Amino acid sequence: MKKYSCVLFDLDHTLWDFESNSKETLHDLFHEYDLQERGITSFPYFFETFTRINTHFWDLYDRGLIGQEVIREQRFHKVLSEAGLDDFRFSLKFSSHFLTELPRKQNLLPHAREVLDYLHQRYDLTIVTNGFDETQSKKMESAGIKDYFQTVVTSQRAGSKKPSREIFDFALTEVGHTASNAIMIGDNLQTDMAGARVAGIDTVYYNPAGSPHQEDVTHEIKLLLDLKKLL
């Protein structure tokens, strides 16, 4: 096994359980705002609509087709409208409340803390994320994992976003490592795997569902616990 000194991690869907945390947050808000009384048939339908539209918006963002402000201002208008509630002003209020409450959730993906306990004694750990500065920092604080990491590099702070090599170069410069002794762990083939490869960084694709793909990755795992065997 090649010797590494620096491990780069994606945050959402890799360590921080975005699906569980967003589901809990939206369930709370669904009832707080009486959305069923406002014409949205059920929470499962509402959450399915959010998941599909949110994935689409972040894909557009990752490909450089929209900015973060579009996600903040348009995402919930589209979700709520499609689910049966077309009220732009209300959607902005709902979006603001969601972004306040979501980062307070604490769910991590299985074995995340155990793996971080193991790795942080052996490597310099860094988060590389396309998420919002304030939101990502609060997520890590709420989940109790911020102290594992030497630094948190967001696209906002780096001035570039994954899969651009510039954000990876920025992260490595900040922690004083080179691409040859770093490895990137993430769940997204485009932003995490392809981006790190362009930057000359080895990769670990976290693929819990075992989804088929054609991407060139250095390693692939289904469980975060498998990192203890690799690293």
SULCORGI-V876888 format. One line per field, one symbol per residue. ss: DSSP state (~ for helix, > for strand, _ for the rest). phi: phi as a letter, one per 20 degrees, with the letter a starting at -180 (. if undefined). Layout:
# SULCORGI-V876888
ss->???
phi->???
This chain:
# SULCORGI-V876888
ss->_____>>>>__>___>_~~~~~~~~~~~~~~~__________~~~~~~~~~~~~~~~~~~~~_____~~~~~~~~~~~~~~~~____~~~~~~~~~~~~~~~~~___>___~~~~~~~~____>>>>>>___~~~~~~~~~~~__~~~__>>>>~~~~______~~~~~~~~~~~___~~~>>>>>__~~~~~~~~~~___>>>>>____________>>>__~~~~~~~_
phi->.gedccdecfdfmddefgfffffffffffgefelfffeoefbfgffffffgfffffffffffemebefffffedgfffffffepcebffffffffffgffegfefdfdfgmgfgffgfffedcedbecceffgfffffgfffemdfffdfbcddffffmbcgeffffffgffffemcdgfddbddaddfffeffffffemdfcceecfemffadfecfbbcdcggfffefc
